[in-house]
Amino acid sequence: MRLLILDKDYPDNTHGYSDGFVESRALEYRRLGHEVSVLRFFLPKEDSYARLGIPVACAPDLASVRGAMDSIAPDVIMVHFFQGWMLKKLFSDRETPLVVWVHGVEALGFWRRLFNLSQGREFLTYAKYNLLQLPRMRRLLRATLSPRRRIGVIFVSKWMKRVALTDTLAFRSRHKVIPNPISVDYFAYHEKPVALRHSILLIRSFSSRKYATDLACAALTRMLQANPQDHYKVTIIGSGHFFEEDVAELRADPRVEIVNRFLTHEEIRDLHAQHGVFLCPTRQDAQGVSMCEAMASGLVPIASRSTAIPEFVRDGQDGFLTRDIDGLVHALTRIAREPATFAAMSASAASHIRELTNVESIARRELEFVDEIAGTDMQVKSK
């Protein structure tokens, strides 16, 4: 069957890490026997390309998007990061079965991100957009219940489902809860030497307080100051306007390596092999894909008891779920002092996340839901 994926930030051959979890799906759909195309909207047509055997069309404007969809003539359209204008301008007159993923920002009320209020005009611009987006998202969710429409929604976590239906005032929809997949073969697990419990990795965007980089850096500062003689190795990598502010107190410590840039998939995998602990507190996350990738590699996550994270990390078994800086420091200290705990958690994290998020299982579940939405006249079951 012909499957068309709409994703504005699908990976290209220069920036291979953006929306990598969408690419993982696309490659698995193709492996299962389907014809897969990708459409990136509002990019120059000349930028169209192929990546890992999947054609990626780029369309500069709305007319070009519609024309590309007509030309590809898909049996099913799959949308990641739905934008409110799409339902009326792309799909209102189109009978093609439609499946939409809800990852976070497209369906959450702006009041859930008041931690970014200090960003001033940027936050106000987001809030204004959000007030337009939510009623449009509500229309999409309610359209899934219409017997005349073949539309379904996939939420990436139970938390995401609950707050999206609440914030949009939709309350019901035709949906499934299926997490984003992880390429567990790429992020392979190898038993970690217990010495790596002293090697801590932080890879984050520093562009929003959503990612709690201020809390992570404060916890690292406190822990390192309390243990001046310990052989810790800390690697902090990321970029964004909070970067210099957050890492300032850590720059003088020779045990800390600080890199102000984003990484490729290959670089992330190499860093996973060199570290044993993944520090990833958050104020809000619908899943935590980078955390799941680290767990697949056997890193022990030190995360937050927040939003969807407890759906993926079992506290005390796969890692630690914390509530504040004190909790982060306690978890970092305990894992360093208990090699047996580190070894058990590392193996458990890798095993657990493989069961939850391996790409083959996730793709098959998604395609089963596509079958359900498409109906008996247009089955897309895997070969």
Rosetta blueprint (number, residue, H / E / L):
1 M L
2 R E
3 L E
4 L E
5 I E
6 L E
7 D L
8 K L
9 D L
10 Y L
11 P L
12 D L
13 N L
14 T L
15 H L
16 G L
17 Y L
18 S L
19 D L
20 G H
21 F H
22 V H
23 E H
24 S H
25 R H
26 A H
27 L H
28 E H
29 Y H
30 R H
31 R H
32 L L
33 G L
34 H L
35 E E
36 V E
37 S E
38 V E
39 L E
40 R E
41 F E
42 F L
43 L L
44 P L
45 K H
46 E H
47 D H
48 S L
49 Y E
50 A E
51 R E
52 L L
53 G L
54 I E
55 P E
56 V E
57 A E
58 C E
59 A E
60 P L
61 D L
62 L H
63 A H
64 S H
65 V H
66 R H
67 G H
68 A H
69 M H
70 D H
71 S H
72 I H
73 A L
74 P L
75 D L
76 V E
77 I E
78 M E
79 V E
80 H E
81 F L
82 F L
83 Q L
84 G L
85 W L
86 M H
87 L H
88 K H
89 K H
90 L H
91 F H
92 S L
93 D L
94 R L
95 E L
96 T L
97 P L
98 L E
99 V E
100 V E
101 W E
102 V E
103 H L
104 G L
105 V L
106 E L
107 A L
108 L L
109 G L
110 F H
111 W H
112 R H
113 R H
114 L H
115 F H
116 N H
117 L H
118 S H
119 Q H
120 G L
121 R H
122 E H
123 F H
124 L H
125 T H
126 Y H
127 A H
128 K H
129 Y H
130 N H
131 L H
132 L H
133 Q H
134 L H
135 P H
136 R H
137 M H
138 R H
139 R H
140 L H
141 L H
142 R H
143 A H
144 T L
145 L L
146 S L
147 P L
148 R L
149 R L
150 R L
151 I E
152 G E
153 V E
154 I E
155 F E
156 V L
157 S L
158 K H
159 W H
160 M H
161 K H
162 R H
163 V H
164 A H
165 L H
166 T H
167 D H
168 T L
169 L L
170 A L
171 F L
172 R L
173 S L
174 R L
175 H E
176 K E
177 V E
178 I L
179 P L
180 N L
181 P L
182 I E
183 S L
184 V L
185 D L
186 Y L
187 F L
188 A L
189 Y L
190 H L
191 E L
192 K L
193 P L
194 V H
195 A H
196 L H
197 R H
198 H H
199 S E
200 I E
201 L E
202 L E
203 I E
204 R E
205 S E
206 F L
207 S L
208 S L
209 R H
210 K H
211 Y H
212 A L
213 T H
214 D H
215 L H
216 A H
217 C H
218 A H
219 A H
220 L H
221 T H
222 R H
223 M H
224 L H
225 Q H
226 A H
227 N L
228 P L
229 Q L
230 D L
231 H L
232 Y L
233 K E
234 V E
235 T E
236 I E
237 I E
238 G E
239 S E
240 G L
241 H L
242 F L
243 F H
244 E H
245 E H
246 D H
247 V H
248 A H
249 E H
250 L H
251 R L
252 A L
253 D L
254 P L
255 R L
256 V E
257 E E
258 I E
259 V E
260 N E
261 R L
262 F L
263 L L
264 T L
265 H H
266 E H
267 E H
268 I H
269 R H
270 D H
271 L H
272 H H
273 A H
274 Q H
275 H L
276 G L
277 V E
278 F E
279 L E
280 C L
281 P L
282 T L
283 R L
284 Q L
285 D L
286 A L
287 Q L
288 G L
289 V H
290 S H
291 M H
292 C H
293 E H
294 A H
295 M H
296 A H
297 S L
298 G L
299 L L
300 V E
301 P E
302 I E
303 A E
304 S E
305 R L
306 S L
307 T L
308 A L
309 I H
310 P H
311 E H
312 F L
313 V L
314 R L
315 D E
316 G L
317 Q L
318 D L
319 G E
320 F E
321 L E
322 T E
323 R L
324 D L
325 I H
326 D H
327 G H
328 L H
329 V H
330 H H
331 A H
332 L H
333 T H
334 R H
335 I H
336 A H
337 R H
338 E L
339 P H
340 A H
341 T H
342 F H
343 A H
344 A H
345 M H
346 S H
347 A H
348 S H
349 A H
350 A H
351 S H
352 H H
353 I H
354 R H
355 E H
356 L H
357 T H
358 N E
359 V H
360 E H
361 S H
362 I H
363 A H
364 R H
365 R H
366 E H
367 L H
368 E H
369 F H
370 V H
371 D H
372 E H
373 I H
374 A H
375 G L
376 T L
377 D L
378 M L
379 Q L
380 V L
381 K L
382 S L
383 K L
